[in-house]
Amino acid sequence: FPVEVRVTGVSVAYNIGVGIFGGMGPLISDAGNKVIDPKSLVSAPAAYTMVFGALSLLACLGSRWLSSRGLMRVTHIRDAPY
């Protein structure tokens, strides 16, 4: 893809993700406070952050695993420098 199209695609996908998960974060955390006691060891906002952090880590590790098996090409990892 040309650079302009690639940058637009990445920025739209990033901003939609931030809008959904970042914008809904306070609502989900507030609803989680009704389920998880805010004074417990892990509060709802911390649990929300840890869950989505773990999900991001799994996505990164999964892409590396699939790439090493030849099932997916991770384009930002190159065999040789530019």
C-alpha positions in Angstrom: 0.0 0.0 0.0 1.1 3.6 -0.5 2.4 5.4 2.6 -0.7 7.7 2.7 -3.1 4.9 2.7 -1.1 2.8 5.2 -0.9 5.7 7.6 -4.6 6.5 7.3 -5.5 2.9 7.9 -3.3 2.5 10.9 -4.5 5.8 12.4 -8.2 5.1 11.9 -7.8 1.6 13.5 -5.8 3.0 16.4 -8.2 5.8 17.1 -11.3 3.6 17.0 -9.6 1.2 19.4 -8.6 4.0 21.8 -12.1 5.5 21.5 -13.8 2.3 22.4 -11.5 0.8 25.0 -10.3 4.1 26.4 -13.6 5.9 26.3 -15.5 3.0 27.8 -12.9 2.4 30.4 -14.4 4.7 33.1 -17.9 3.2 32.5 -16.6 -0.4 32.7 -14.5 0.5 35.8 -17.5 2.1 37.5 -19.6 -0.9 36.8 -16.8 -3.2 38.0 -16.7 -1.3 41.3 -20.2 -2.6 42.0 -18.9 -6.2 41.5 -15.4 -5.8 43.0 -14.9 -4.0 46.3 -12.9 -0.9 45.6 -11.0 -1.4 48.9 -9.9 -5.0 48.0 -6.5 -6.0 46.8 -7.3 -5.2 43.1 -9.8 -2.5 42.2 -11.9 -2.6 39.1 -9.8 0.0 37.2 -6.7 -1.9 38.0 -8.3 -5.2 36.9 -9.5 -3.5 33.7 -6.0 -2.3 32.9 -4.4 -5.7 33.8 -6.9 -7.7 31.7 -6.4 -5.6 28.6 -2.6 -5.4 29.1 -2.5 -9.2 29.3 -4.7 -9.4 26.1 -2.2 -7.1 24.3 0.7 -9.3 25.5 -1.0 -12.4 24.3 -1.6 -10.8 20.9 2.0 -9.8 20.6 3.3 -13.3 21.6 0.7 -15.0 19.4 1.8 -13.0 16.4 5.4 -13.9 17.0 4.5 -17.6 17.5 2.4 -17.7 14.3 5.2 -15.8 12.4 7.8 -18.4 13.6 5.7 -21.2 12.2 5.2 -19.4 8.8 1.5 -19.0 9.4 1.6 -15.2 9.5 4.0 -12.6 8.3 4.8 -9.9 10.8 5.8 -7.1 8.4 7.6 -4.9 10.9 10.2 -7.6 11.6 12.7 -7.9 8.8 15.4 -10.4 8.0 17.8 -7.6 7.1 17.9 -3.9 7.8 16.7 -1.5 5.1 
